[in-house]
Amino acid sequence: MDKVYITRKIPGDVLAYLAAHCSYELWPEEDMPVPRAVLLEKVRPVRGLYTLLTDRIDEEVFHAAPDLKVVANMAVGYDNIDLAQARARGILVTNTPDVLTDATADLTMALMLMTARRVLEANHVLLAGGWRTWSPMFMAGLDVHGRTLGIVGLGRIGRAVAKRARGFDMDVLYYSRTRRPAVEQELGLTYCPLAELLARSDIVTLHTNLTGEAHHLIGEAELALMKKEAILINTARGAVVDEKALYRALVAGQIWGAGLDVFEEEPVPPVHPLVSLPNVVALPHIGSATVSTRTAMAMLAAQNLVLALEGQVPPNLVGG
């Protein structure tokens, strides 16, 4: 049977499925990534590698695994994998799209509401004994209903957010590298250039892949275009936003607030500058964290891996 290495503890049902098709070994910890030295040692005999976004799969790993045939990433993103090196060596790379779309879109809406209505800040005030009486403007936030939402990146998750926004009677703008007239008509969206979207939107939510051109897509110049009462939401990838520029904009009151599920370097310490701000809702990368979604992601990654090992073309082949 083909040998496989799994870089993190995954659900038992998924392990049982893999055991029926291959011989596997896994890093048994749930709360910490496999150490680099252990990874480099364990990949030497394997033909399949089951990875997470926290695993850097680069030329060094490929060199250490001469028999490697497939890397199955349990994520939609795959910027942790050197695709150029994989292709040069004939190694297949797969991801897990679709199954986490709704969970991530739900969390995006939650971040909008939490940030606009100051939910987390209000909870902290209550727990600290700061709630002394009802007063007209105590913890007053911003409306979400009826506002203008700007979606950057109209992939699966961006479209799912747009559908949810209709329930809030929001006017939805979008920017994407590829214009999508059919989706515009279906969901009542308006396409506009990024600069115009930033200037017109009350809430901007990011759903773009982390390609080279998307790195720091939202920086000082882009933040300067936004309204003073605007909110920035990021459930995509941390490096899409220049965090230092965002911190300065938030401290200066240049924008109202931010809801962040992802960061440039993860995990972030509780003393991280952005996390310390009262107008930031910060979460530990839990966009897809429902039991059913994470289980479906884990199984899809396993199925991709097994199909590739059996000589078939997996359905979620990156670049395929």
N, C-alpha and C positions, 0 to 999 in steps of 0.2 A: 504493500500500500504506500501511496505517496506520503511523504512526511510534511507536516505543516507546523508552523509556529504561530501561536496566538499571543499577542502582546498585552492582553488584559483579561481579567475574569469576565466571562460573558454568561448569559442565562443557560441553565442546565439543558433545556430542550434543544438549544442550538448546538451545544457540545455533543449531545446524543446524535444529532443529525450528522455532524462532522465525523464522529466515531464510526458511523456506518459506511463512510466513504474514504476515510484516510486515517493515518496515524498522526496524532497531534500531541504537542506539548504546549503548555501555556504558562505565562507569568501569572501567578495566582493572586497577586494583590489587586485590590479594587481601587484603592485610594492613591496609588502612586504609579507613574509610568515605569516600564521596564528600564533598568539602567542601561546606558549605552554599551558598556562592556559586555553585559549579559546578552543583549540583543545581537551583537556582533559574533558572539560565540554560538548562540543558538541557531542562527540562520545558516550556518555552514552546510548542514546536510539537507536543508529543506527545499521543496519544490513550490510550496505555497506559503505565503505570509499574510496573516490576518492582522490589520493594523487599525490604529486610531489616529486622530488628528495630532495627538501629543507625540507621535513617533516620527522622528525625522528619518525618512527613507531616501538616502542619497547614494552617491557613487561609492562611498565607503561600505555601505551595507550591501550594495549589489556586488561589489568586488569580493566580499566575504561569503557570498552565497552563489557559487558558480552554477548550481543546478536550478536556481529560482526561475519559475515560470509565470507566477501570478502574484500580484499584491492586491488584496481585497481590503479596501478602506471602508470602515464603518462610519461613513459620513458622506454628506453631499459634496463638501469641499475636498480638495486633494492637493492643496498647496504645500502640504508636508512631504510630498513625494516629488522627486526630480523626474519629471516626465520625459525629458530629453534623454536622460541616461537610461531610463526604462525602455524607451523605444529603440535606442541604439543597441540594446542587448536583447531585444525581442521579448521583453517581459510585459505581460498584460497588466493593466491597472484598472480596477473597477471601483465604483462608489455606490452610494445608496440613495438615489433621488426618490422623489414622489412620496415615500412613506412618512416623511417628517414634515410635509408641507403644511398640513392643517395645524399640527401642534405648534409649529413656529409662528404661523400667522396668528394663532390665538394669543401667544405670548407677546407678539408685537402689539396687538390691541391692548393687552393688559398693561404694557409699558406706557403706551399713550395715555391711558386713563390714570395710571399711578403718578405719572410725571405731571400731567396737566392739573390733576386735582390734589396734588401734593399728599398723596395717600401715605407714603412711607414717612415723610417728614411729620405729618400729623400724628402718626402712630408713635414716633419718637417723642413728640411733645407730650402726648398722653402718658407714656411710660415714665417720663422724667418729671411728672407732676406739674406740667405747665398748663393744663386745662383747668382754669379757675372759674370761668363763666362763659356763657354764650355772648358773643358780641358780633356786630354786623359784618366786620371784615376779617374775623378770626380765621386763619388758615384758608383764606379765599384763593381759589385757583383759577384756571381757565376752562372754558367750555371746550368740549370735543365735538359734540353734536353740531352739525351745520357748518363746521370749519372747512378750510381748504387743506387737503392732504396731498403732499407731493411724494410720489413713489419713485425711487431711483433704482431701476432694474426691474423689468417686468417679466421675470421668469415665473416658475410655478408659485413660489411663495409670494412674490409681488402681486400676482393676479389674485391669490387667495385673500390677501389683505384688502385689495380693491373690492372684492365681493363683500367682505365684512364691513367695509366703510360705507357701503350703500345703506346698511341698517342704521347708520348714524347720520344719514342724509348729508354726507360730506361731498364736497366738490372735489373730484380726484383728478390731479394732474400726474403725468408720468414722464420720465426720461429713460430712454433705453438706447443702446447702440443700434438696435434694429426697431424701426417703427412697426407697430402691429395694428393696422386699421381694423381688422376683424374683431380684435379684442376691444378696441376703442368703442366700436359700435355695440358690442355685446354688453359691456359693462358701463358704458357712458363715460369713458375716460377722455381726457384731453392731452395730446402730446405737446411738449414744449421743450426747448433747449434747457440744459441744466441750470444756467444762470437765471433764466426766467422762472423756472420752477422754484428755485431757492428764494427768489424775491417775492413770489406770490403766495407761497405756502405758509400756513400756520403751523403745520406739523410736517416734517420731512422724515421719511423712513427709508432706510437703506437695505437693498436686497440684491446687490450686485456681487458677482464672483470676484475673488481677489486675483485678478489678472495684473500684469505689470502696469497697465494704464490706470487701474483702479486703486493702486497703492496711494494713500493720502489723497484720494479723490476729493475729500472734504477737508480743506485746509484753511489757512487764514483768509485768503481771498474769498473763498466760497462762504465761509461763516459771516464775513462782512456784508454779504448780499442778503442775508436772512433778516427777517423782522425781529424787533427787540422782544416781542412776545412769542417768538417761534420756539418750537421744540424739535430736537434732533433725536431720532430713535435709530439704534443700530443693533440689529439681530443677525447681521451678515457675517463680516469678518472684521476683527479689531483694526487691522491696518488700513482699512478703507478710510479711516479718519485719522488725521494728525492730532493725537491726543494732547500735545502741548498747546497747539493752537486752540483746541476746544476748551481746555482749562482756562486759558486767558480770556476767551470769549464769555465763558460762564461767570468768571469772577468779575469781569468788567460790566456785566449786565447787558452784553451785546445780544445775547439770546436768553430766553426765559429758562430753559432747562434741557436736560438730556436724559434719555432712558437707554442704558447700555447693558447688553447681555454678553458682549464680546469685547476683548481688549487686545492691544498689540502684542503683549506678552502675558501669557496666562500660566498659572493662576496669578492674580494680583494680590498683594498684601493689603490688609485693612488700612494701612497708612498711605496707600496710593493717593496722589493728589486729587484725582477725579472722584474717587470714592468718598473722600472727606467732605465734599461740597453738599450743602443741604438741598440744592436744586438739581441733584443727580440721583436717579434711581439706578443702582448698580446690582446686577445679578451675575451669578457664577456660571455663565454659559449653559443655561438650562432650556434653550429654545425648543429642543426636541424631547425634553425630559418628561414624558408620560410613560407609564409602564408599557402600554400597548405599542407606542411608537418606538421606544428603544428596543423592545423585543423584536419588532418587525425589522428594524434596521439591522440588528444582529443576525437575524435569519437570512435577510437578503444578501448581506456580505458573505455569509457562509455558502449560500447557493451560487453566488457569482464565482467563488473560489473553486467549488467542486466542479462546476461546469467547465471552467478553464482547465482544471487538472485532467478532466476526461476528454480534452481535445475539442470541446465545443466552444462556440463564441458566447460568452456571458452577455446577458441583456443590458447590463449597465457598464459596458466597456467605455472608459474615458477616452474620448477622441475617436471612438469607433463609429 
